[in-house]
Amino acid sequence: MTRSPAHRSVKAPSLPTSWARRKRPVKGRGWTIAHRALVLALFSMLLVAPPAAAAPPHTLTLAQLHHALAHHRLSCADVIRSALERIAALDRTGPALHAMITVNPDAMAEARDKDAHRDAALPPAHCVPVVLKDNIDTAELPTTGGSPLFADWVPREDATVTARLRQAGAIILGKGNLDDFAAAVYGVSSLEGAMRNPYATERTVGGSSGGPATAVSAGYVPLAFGTDTGGSLRIPAAFTSVVTVRPTVGLVSRAGTMPRALTQDTPGPLGRTVADVATGLQLVAGVRQPERGYAWHARHGSLHGKRIGIVRSGLSLFGEDDPGVLALLDRAAADLRRLGATVLFLPAPDRDLLGGSSVITFEANRDMTGYLRAAGPDVPVRSFAELHASGAYTPYAKEAFDREIEVGPGGLESNVDYQQALRNRGSLRELTLDLMAHERLDAIGYASAMRPPELIGVEQGGVFTRWSENTGFPAIGVPMGYTRSLPASLELLGRPFAEPLLFELTGAYERHTRHRVDPFL
């Protein structure tokens, strides 16, 4: 590995010109006291994390990266150069993963500036390269939604998630590919095409946060952020063998993200380890943060004495369960039991209740129209109706948009079907809490998808994610192994704001099983 003194200029690798999109000057960012818990959590992680300074930067965990930077074993320029070289080698050449839409042309300049002006005490995410799903607003880079219609549109200000990451010292390396406007889960955008799975490039990465998940899996970055309305974090995390958390709705601000359904939307982090994802959540969460930080819980949890219910089938709305995934889920249940948990097998909730509690179809028109009208005078379209009429999206997104245009941007208070969906959501929440109380459960487990990733362009069956998204309850997906060399994930669902407990459970499971293996790229 080539190291550079903090003051030395490092030349960035050349990148395709299509990535170097319009930008604005970088604004000053501050480090606030809100990150105190994260600093303490990172310190506790460093006590157990090996230095690993001689390893390539793209292989390091967040704790290892922070340690190497703090002890001058790496410069910020080293870290960003490594990330850019990884993108240049894998995203348009080689396996051509197509995880990226835009790469920040000022990333190396930001890195050199951080090297030249670093303080003795580094901010918690100092020089962490981050990829954001391209429906999260960035004031210096375009936010495209995956559509050519928005290819050159630059928002006026950062999303709250973006701003908090910058305040913590992170560098926004670029914007990740996604299904157009997060309206499908095929892993295909009209702007940059199909994303390819790092484990089998003819296979889908799922969606809609497929680009950020692939960027983490392939080692572009240690941390990425996506959004989840209907499985959009957990499906691609499962298919690319990374960890993610869909937080309790409201824990992370949705301000400045292109919405699908605001009462169901949430941003969330993706990483290669449970502790990295816990750290990512700590960086952006706005309310009810644990005193010691989420990463502390990820490092210090145990399964001993916990009670976990496992649902083996009945959660997907279509597609047959794959025997290989079912075998992995059974092994995960046995692992949980071996590690001290009591495991119960549960039936799935009523399928009509599960399917009838989604509000995406009803809220999409209203919420996207609200976002566009508040976006400023240079936004390409001003309403969901104009967006629908443009046709600037894939056939997969069209399936959803054609349903959603039938529901107007207003009048939901008197929409009988919408009000019934809200009642169904309330019933599903109550049923879930009653079940957990009756069985004294700490979490409910299932596979995020009961089928491995399909071939690119084939409709994905076996998706199991609706329980979390339709209740708003938190869920963490963690790799549980491979079937026919294709990844699968165990998902644990908890009570509202039970993220610390879920990090304890998934962190303990990960430490004692270590199922994740990097793709051979």
C-alpha positions as CSV (number, residue, x, y, z in Angstrom):
1,M,0.0,0.0,0.0
2,T,1.3,3.5,-0.9
3,R,1.2,5.9,2.0
4,S,1.3,9.7,1.6
5,P,2.3,12.4,4.1
6,A,-0.7,14.5,5.1
7,H,0.6,17.5,3.0
8,R,1.4,15.6,-0.2
9,S,-1.0,16.0,-3.2
10,V,-2.3,12.6,-4.4
11,K,-3.6,12.3,-7.9
12,A,-7.0,10.7,-8.2
13,P,-7.6,8.0,-10.8
14,S,-9.3,9.0,-14.0
15,L,-13.1,8.4,-14.0
16,P,-15.7,8.3,-16.8
17,T,-16.7,11.9,-17.7
18,S,-20.4,10.9,-17.3
19,W,-19.8,10.9,-13.5
20,A,-18.4,14.4,-13.3
21,R,-21.7,16.2,-13.1
22,R,-22.5,19.8,-12.1
23,K,-21.5,20.8,-8.6
24,R,-21.6,23.8,-6.2
25,P,-19.0,25.2,-3.8
26,V,-18.5,23.2,-0.6
27,K,-20.1,25.0,2.4
28,G,-18.4,25.0,5.8
29,R,-19.4,22.2,8.1
30,G,-19.2,22.0,11.9
31,W,-18.7,19.1,14.4
32,T,-21.5,19.4,17.0
33,I,-21.8,18.0,20.5
34,A,-24.5,15.6,19.3
35,H,-21.8,13.2,18.3
36,R,-20.5,12.6,21.8
37,A,-22.1,9.2,22.2
38,L,-20.7,8.1,18.9
39,V,-17.1,9.1,19.9
40,L,-17.5,7.0,23.1
41,A,-18.9,4.1,21.0
42,L,-16.0,4.3,18.6
43,F,-13.5,4.4,21.5
44,S,-15.0,1.2,22.9
45,M,-14.8,-0.4,19.4
46,L,-11.1,0.5,19.1
47,L,-10.4,-1.3,22.3
48,V,-11.3,-4.6,20.6
49,A,-10.6,-3.8,16.9
50,P,-7.2,-4.8,15.6
51,P,-5.2,-2.0,14.0
52,A,-5.1,-3.7,10.6
53,A,-3.2,-0.6,9.3
54,A,-1.3,-2.6,6.7
55,A,-4.5,-3.9,5.1
56,P,-5.8,-2.1,2.0
57,P,-8.1,0.8,3.1
58,H,-11.2,-0.7,1.4
59,T,-11.0,-3.8,3.6
60,L,-11.1,-1.9,6.9
61,T,-14.1,-1.6,9.3
62,L,-15.0,1.9,10.5
63,A,-13.2,1.4,13.8
64,Q,-10.1,0.2,12.0
65,L,-10.2,3.1,9.6
66,H,-10.6,5.6,12.4
67,H,-7.7,4.0,14.3
68,A,-5.4,4.1,11.2
69,L,-6.3,7.8,10.5
70,A,-5.9,8.8,14.1
71,H,-2.4,7.3,14.3
72,H,-1.3,8.6,11.0
73,R,-1.0,5.2,9.4
74,L,-3.2,6.4,6.6
75,S,-3.9,9.9,5.3
76,C,-7.4,10.9,4.2
77,A,-6.0,11.1,0.7
78,D,-4.9,7.5,0.9
79,V,-8.5,6.5,1.8
80,I,-10.2,8.4,-0.9
81,R,-7.7,7.5,-3.6
82,S,-8.3,3.8,-2.7
83,A,-12.0,4.2,-2.9
84,L,-11.8,6.0,-6.3
85,E,-9.5,3.3,-7.7
86,R,-11.9,0.6,-6.6
87,I,-14.7,2.4,-8.4
88,A,-12.6,2.9,-11.5
89,A,-11.7,-0.8,-11.6
90,L,-15.1,-2.3,-11.0
91,D,-18.0,0.0,-11.8
92,R,-17.6,0.5,-15.6
93,T,-14.8,-1.9,-16.4
94,G,-14.1,-5.5,-15.2
95,P,-17.4,-6.8,-13.8
96,A,-19.1,-3.4,-14.6
97,L,-21.3,-3.4,-11.5
98,H,-23.0,-0.1,-12.3
99,A,-23.4,0.8,-8.7
100,M,-22.7,4.5,-9.2
101,I,-24.5,7.3,-10.9
102,T,-22.3,10.2,-9.9
103,V,-18.8,10.3,-8.4
104,N,-17.9,13.5,-6.5
105,P,-15.2,15.2,-8.6
106,D,-14.0,17.2,-5.5
107,A,-13.6,14.1,-3.3
108,M,-9.7,14.2,-3.5
109,A,-9.7,18.0,-2.9
110,E,-11.8,17.5,0.2
111,A,-9.5,14.7,1.4
112,R,-6.4,16.9,1.0
113,D,-8.1,19.7,2.8
114,K,-8.9,17.4,5.7
115,D,-5.3,16.2,5.8
116,A,-4.0,19.8,5.9
117,H,-6.4,21.1,8.5
118,R,-7.0,18.1,10.8
119,D,-7.4,18.6,14.6
120,A,-5.8,16.4,17.2
121,A,-9.2,15.0,18.1
122,L,-10.8,13.7,14.9
123,P,-14.6,14.0,14.3
124,P,-16.4,10.7,14.6
125,A,-16.6,10.0,10.8
126,H,-13.4,11.7,9.8
127,C,-12.7,10.9,6.1
128,V,-15.2,8.1,6.0
129,P,-16.2,7.8,2.3
130,V,-19.9,7.4,1.9
131,V,-22.2,6.6,-1.0
132,L,-25.7,8.0,-0.9
133,K,-28.7,6.6,-2.8
134,D,-29.5,9.1,-5.5
135,N,-32.8,10.1,-4.0
136,I,-31.1,11.7,-1.0
137,D,-30.5,15.4,-1.7
138,T,-26.9,16.8,-2.0
139,A,-26.3,20.5,-2.5
140,E,-23.1,20.0,-4.6
141,L,-24.1,17.0,-6.6
142,P,-27.1,16.1,-8.7
143,T,-30.0,14.1,-7.2
144,T,-31.4,12.2,-10.1
145,G,-33.8,9.6,-8.7
146,G,-32.2,7.3,-11.3
147,S,-34.0,9.2,-14.2
148,P,-32.4,11.1,-17.1
149,L,-35.1,13.7,-16.5
150,F,-33.2,14.8,-13.3
151,A,-29.7,14.1,-14.6
152,D,-28.4,17.6,-14.1
153,W,-30.7,18.8,-11.3
154,V,-28.8,20.0,-8.2
155,P,-30.9,20.6,-5.1
156,R,-30.6,23.8,-3.2
157,E,-29.6,22.2,0.1
158,D,-28.5,19.0,1.6
159,A,-30.9,16.4,3.0
160,T,-30.8,16.2,6.8
161,V,-29.0,12.8,6.5
162,T,-26.4,14.4,4.2
163,A,-25.8,17.4,6.5
164,R,-25.3,15.2,9.5
165,L,-22.8,13.0,7.7
166,R,-20.8,16.1,6.6
167,Q,-20.9,17.5,10.2
168,A,-19.4,14.3,11.4
169,G,-16.5,14.5,9.0
170,A,-17.6,12.1,6.3
171,I,-16.8,12.7,2.6
172,I,-19.7,12.1,0.2
173,L,-17.9,10.0,-2.4
174,G,-20.9,9.9,-4.8
175,K,-24.5,8.9,-5.5
176,G,-25.6,5.3,-5.9
177,N,-27.7,3.8,-8.6
178,L,-31.4,2.9,-7.8
179,D,-34.6,1.9,-9.4
180,D,-36.2,5.0,-10.9
181,F,-37.6,7.1,-8.0
182,A,-37.4,4.0,-5.8
183,A,-40.5,2.7,-7.4
184,A,-39.4,-0.9,-8.1
185,V,-37.1,-3.6,-6.8
186,Y,-35.5,-4.9,-10.0
187,G,-32.2,-3.1,-9.6
188,V,-32.5,-1.2,-12.9
189,S,-32.5,2.5,-13.6
190,S,-33.3,4.3,-16.8
191,L,-30.3,6.6,-16.3
192,E,-27.5,4.0,-15.7
193,G,-29.1,0.6,-16.4
194,A,-29.0,-2.7,-14.5
195,M,-26.8,-3.1,-11.5
196,R,-24.9,-6.4,-11.4
197,N,-24.5,-8.6,-8.3
198,P,-20.9,-8.8,-7.1
199,Y,-21.5,-12.5,-6.3
200,A,-22.9,-13.4,-9.7
201,T,-22.9,-10.6,-12.3
202,E,-25.8,-12.1,-14.3
203,R,-28.0,-11.8,-11.1
204,T,-29.9,-8.8,-9.8
205,V,-28.9,-6.9,-6.7
206,G,-32.6,-6.1,-5.9
207,G,-33.8,-2.7,-5.1
208,S,-34.4,0.0,-4.8
209,S,-31.2,0.8,-2.9
210,G,-29.2,-1.6,-5.0
211,G,-26.4,0.9,-5.9
212,P,-25.5,1.7,-2.3
213,A,-25.7,-1.9,-1.2
214,T,-23.4,-2.9,-4.1
215,A,-20.9,-0.1,-3.3
216,V,-20.5,-1.5,0.2
217,S,-20.4,-5.2,-0.9
218,A,-17.8,-4.5,-3.6
219,G,-15.6,-2.5,-1.2
220,Y,-16.0,1.0,-2.8
221,V,-17.0,2.3,0.7
222,P,-17.4,1.0,4.2
223,L,-20.7,2.8,4.7
224,A,-23.6,3.8,2.5
225,F,-27.1,5.1,3.0
226,G,-30.4,4.2,1.2
227,T,-34.1,4.5,1.8
228,D,-36.7,1.8,2.6
229,T,-40.4,2.0,1.9
230,G,-41.1,-1.5,0.8
231,G,-38.0,-3.5,1.4
232,S,-35.6,-1.2,-0.5
233,L,-32.8,-1.5,2.1
234,R,-33.2,-5.1,3.2
235,I,-33.7,-6.8,-0.2
236,P,-30.4,-5.5,-1.8
237,A,-28.6,-6.0,1.5
238,A,-29.7,-9.7,1.4
239,F,-28.7,-10.1,-2.2
240,T,-25.3,-8.5,-1.8
241,S,-24.4,-10.0,1.6
242,V,-24.2,-6.8,3.6
243,V,-25.9,-5.6,6.9
244,T,-28.6,-3.0,7.1
245,V,-31.1,-1.6,9.5
246,R,-34.5,-0.3,8.6
247,P,-35.0,2.1,11.6
248,T,-38.2,2.8,13.4
249,V,-40.1,5.3,11.3
250,G,-39.2,8.7,12.6
251,L,-35.9,7.8,14.1
252,V,-34.0,9.2,11.1
253,S,-35.2,12.4,9.4
254,R,-36.7,12.0,5.9
255,A,-36.3,15.7,5.1
256,G,-34.6,16.2,1.7
257,T,-35.2,12.7,0.4
258,M,-37.4,12.0,-2.6
259,P,-40.5,10.3,-1.0
260,R,-42.5,7.3,-1.9
261,A,-44.9,7.3,1.1
262,L,-43.9,9.5,4.0
263,T,-45.6,7.5,6.7
264,Q,-43.7,4.4,5.5
265,D,-40.4,5.9,4.3
266,T,-37.1,5.9,6.2
267,P,-33.5,6.3,5.4
268,G,-31.0,3.8,6.8
269,P,-27.3,2.7,6.6
270,L,-25.6,-0.3,5.0
271,G,-22.3,-1.7,6.0
272,R,-20.3,-4.9,6.0
273,T,-20.6,-5.4,9.7
274,V,-23.3,-4.9,12.3
275,A,-21.0,-2.5,14.2
276,D,-20.5,-0.4,11.1
277,V,-24.2,-0.2,10.5
278,A,-24.8,0.7,14.2
279,T,-22.2,3.5,13.8
280,G,-23.9,4.7,10.7
281,L,-27.2,4.9,12.4
282,Q,-25.6,6.8,15.3
283,L,-24.3,9.4,12.8
284,V,-27.8,10.3,11.4
285,A,-30.4,9.4,14.1
286,G,-32.2,12.4,15.5
287,V,-34.2,11.1,18.5
288,R,-34.0,8.5,21.3
289,Q,-30.3,7.6,20.9
290,P,-28.9,5.3,23.5
291,E,-26.5,6.8,26.0
292,R,-23.6,4.6,25.0
293,G,-24.3,4.6,21.3
294,Y,-25.6,1.9,19.0
295,A,-22.2,0.5,18.2
296,W,-21.6,-0.3,21.9
297,H,-24.7,-2.5,21.8
298,A,-23.5,-4.2,18.6
299,R,-20.2,-5.0,20.3
300,H,-21.5,-6.1,23.7
301,G,-24.7,-8.0,23.1
302,S,-25.5,-11.6,23.9
303,L,-28.1,-14.1,22.8
304,H,-28.1,-15.9,26.1
305,G,-31.5,-15.9,27.7
306,K,-33.2,-14.1,24.8
307,R,-36.4,-15.4,23.2
308,I,-36.8,-15.2,19.4
309,G,-39.7,-16.3,17.3
310,I,-38.9,-17.7,13.8
311,V,-41.3,-17.6,10.9
312,R,-40.3,-20.1,8.2
313,S,-42.9,-19.4,5.6
314,G,-46.0,-17.4,4.6
315,L,-44.7,-13.9,4.6
316,S,-44.0,-13.5,0.8
317,L,-47.0,-12.5,-1.3
318,F,-45.8,-14.5,-4.3
319,G,-43.1,-16.9,-5.4
320,E,-42.2,-20.3,-3.9
321,D,-39.8,-20.7,-1.1
322,D,-36.3,-21.9,-2.1
323,P,-35.2,-25.0,-0.3
324,G,-31.6,-23.7,0.0
325,V,-32.7,-20.5,1.7
326,L,-35.0,-22.5,4.0
327,A,-32.1,-24.6,5.0
328,L,-30.1,-21.5,5.8
329,L,-32.9,-20.2,7.9
330,D,-33.2,-23.5,9.8
331,R,-29.4,-23.3,10.4
332,A,-29.7,-19.8,11.7
333,A,-32.4,-20.9,14.1
334,A,-30.1,-23.7,15.3
335,D,-27.3,-21.2,15.7
336,L,-29.4,-18.8,17.8
337,R,-30.4,-21.7,20.0
338,R,-26.8,-22.9,20.3
339,L,-25.8,-19.3,21.3
340,G,-28.2,-19.4,24.2
341,A,-31.5,-18.1,22.8
342,T,-34.9,-19.8,23.2
343,V,-36.3,-20.3,19.7
344,L,-40.0,-20.6,18.9
345,F,-41.5,-21.3,15.5
346,L,-44.4,-19.0,14.7
347,P,-47.1,-18.8,12.0
348,A,-47.1,-15.8,9.7
349,P,-49.6,-13.0,10.2
350,D,-52.8,-13.1,8.1
351,R,-51.8,-12.5,4.5
352,D,-54.6,-10.2,3.7
353,L,-53.8,-8.0,6.7
354,L,-50.1,-8.1,5.8
355,G,-50.7,-7.1,2.2
356,G,-53.5,-4.7,2.9
357,S,-51.6,-2.5,5.3
358,S,-49.3,-0.8,2.8
359,V,-50.0,2.8,1.9
360,I,-47.6,3.4,-0.9
361,T,-50.2,3.5,-3.7
362,F,-52.2,6.1,-1.8
363,E,-49.4,8.4,-0.6
364,A,-47.0,8.4,-3.5
365,N,-48.8,11.1,-5.6
366,R,-49.3,13.5,-2.6
367,D,-45.9,13.1,-1.2
368,M,-43.8,13.4,-4.4
369,T,-45.9,16.4,-5.5
370,G,-45.1,18.1,-2.1
371,Y,-41.4,17.4,-2.5
372,L,-41.3,18.7,-6.1
373,R,-43.2,21.9,-5.3
374,A,-40.8,22.7,-2.4
375,A,-37.7,21.9,-4.5
376,G,-37.2,25.3,-6.1
377,P,-37.8,26.8,-9.5
378,D,-35.3,24.8,-11.5
379,V,-36.7,21.3,-10.7
380,P,-37.5,19.6,-14.0
381,V,-41.2,18.8,-13.1
382,R,-43.5,20.3,-10.5
383,S,-45.8,17.5,-9.7
384,F,-46.2,13.7,-9.7
385,A,-48.7,14.1,-12.6
386,E,-46.0,15.9,-14.7
387,L,-43.5,13.2,-13.7
388,H,-45.9,10.4,-14.7
389,A,-46.6,12.2,-18.0
390,S,-42.9,12.5,-18.8
391,G,-42.4,8.8,-19.3
392,A,-38.8,9.2,-18.1
393,Y,-38.6,6.0,-16.1
394,T,-38.3,2.3,-16.6
395,P,-41.3,0.0,-17.4
396,Y,-40.8,-1.4,-13.9
397,A,-41.5,2.0,-12.3
398,K,-44.3,2.5,-14.7
399,E,-46.2,-0.4,-13.2
400,A,-46.3,1.4,-9.9
401,F,-46.8,4.9,-11.3
402,D,-49.8,3.9,-13.3
403,R,-51.5,2.7,-10.2
404,E,-50.5,5.7,-8.1
405,I,-51.6,8.4,-10.6
406,E,-55.2,7.2,-10.1
407,V,-55.0,8.5,-6.5
408,G,-55.0,12.3,-6.6
409,P,-52.5,14.4,-4.5
410,G,-55.2,15.3,-2.1
411,G,-58.4,14.1,-0.4
412,L,-56.9,11.1,1.3
413,E,-58.9,11.9,4.5
414,S,-62.1,10.8,2.6
415,N,-60.5,7.9,0.6
416,V,-62.1,4.8,1.9
417,D,-59.4,2.4,0.7
418,Y,-56.6,4.5,2.3
419,Q,-58.4,4.8,5.6
420,Q,-58.9,1.0,5.6
421,A,-55.1,0.5,4.9
422,L,-54.4,2.7,7.9
423,R,-56.7,0.7,10.1
424,N,-55.0,-2.5,8.8
425,R,-51.7,-1.0,9.7
426,G,-52.9,-0.3,13.3
427,S,-54.3,-3.9,13.5
428,L,-50.9,-5.3,12.3
429,R,-49.0,-3.3,14.9
430,E,-51.3,-4.4,17.7
431,L,-51.2,-8.0,16.6
432,T,-47.4,-7.9,16.5
433,L,-47.0,-6.3,19.9
434,D,-49.6,-8.7,21.4
435,L,-47.7,-11.7,19.9
436,M,-44.4,-10.5,21.3
437,A,-45.9,-9.9,24.7
438,H,-47.7,-13.2,24.9
439,E,-44.6,-15.2,23.9
440,R,-42.2,-12.9,25.8
441,L,-40.2,-12.4,22.6
442,D,-37.2,-10.1,22.2
443,A,-37.4,-10.3,18.4
444,I,-39.1,-12.1,15.5
445,G,-36.8,-13.6,12.8
446,Y,-37.3,-14.6,9.2
447,A,-35.4,-14.5,5.9
448,S,-35.5,-11.1,4.1
449,A,-36.2,-13.1,0.9
450,M,-37.0,-16.7,0.7
451,R,-35.5,-16.9,-2.8
452,P,-32.0,-16.1,-3.9
453,P,-31.5,-13.1,-6.3
454,E,-33.1,-13.8,-9.7
455,L,-31.5,-13.2,-13.1
456,I,-31.4,-9.5,-14.1
457,G,-34.9,-8.4,-15.3
458,V,-36.8,-11.4,-13.8
459,E,-39.4,-10.5,-11.2
460,Q,-38.2,-11.3,-7.8
461,G,-40.3,-13.6,-5.7
462,G,-40.1,-14.7,-2.1
463,V,-39.6,-11.2,-0.6
464,F,-40.4,-11.3,3.2
465,T,-39.9,-7.7,4.2
466,R,-43.5,-6.3,4.6
467,W,-43.8,-7.0,8.4
468,S,-41.4,-4.2,9.2
469,E,-42.3,-1.6,6.6
470,N,-46.1,-2.0,7.2
471,T,-45.8,-1.6,10.9
472,G,-43.0,1.0,11.0
473,F,-41.1,-1.3,13.5
474,P,-37.3,-1.6,13.2
475,A,-35.6,-4.6,11.5
476,I,-32.0,-5.5,11.0
477,G,-30.8,-7.8,8.1
478,V,-27.6,-9.7,8.6
479,P,-25.9,-12.3,6.3
480,M,-26.8,-15.9,7.2
481,G,-24.8,-17.7,4.5
482,Y,-25.0,-18.7,0.8
483,T,-27.0,-21.2,-1.2
484,R,-25.5,-22.1,-4.6
485,S,-23.0,-19.3,-3.9
486,L,-25.8,-16.7,-3.7
487,P,-26.3,-14.7,-0.5
488,A,-29.3,-14.8,2.0
489,S,-30.0,-12.8,5.1
490,L,-31.6,-13.3,8.5
491,E,-33.9,-10.4,9.4
492,L,-34.8,-9.6,13.0
493,L,-37.9,-7.5,13.8
494,G,-38.3,-5.7,17.1
495,R,-40.6,-3.4,19.0
496,P,-40.6,0.4,18.2
497,F,-37.2,2.0,19.0
498,A,-35.7,-1.4,20.0
499,E,-32.7,-0.8,17.8
500,P,-30.2,-1.2,20.7
501,L,-31.5,-4.7,21.5
502,L,-31.6,-5.7,17.8
503,F,-28.0,-4.6,17.4
504,E,-27.1,-6.7,20.5
505,L,-28.8,-9.8,19.0
506,T,-27.5,-9.4,15.4
507,G,-24.0,-8.4,16.6
508,A,-23.8,-11.5,18.8
509,Y,-25.1,-13.7,15.9
510,E,-22.5,-12.2,13.5
511,R,-19.6,-12.6,15.9
512,H,-20.2,-16.2,16.5
513,T,-21.2,-17.3,12.9
514,R,-19.2,-15.0,10.6
515,H,-21.1,-16.1,7.5
516,R,-20.1,-13.2,5.3
517,V,-17.4,-13.7,2.7
518,D,-16.3,-10.9,0.4
519,P,-17.2,-11.4,-3.3
520,F,-14.3,-12.5,-5.6
521,L,-13.9,-9.5,-7.8
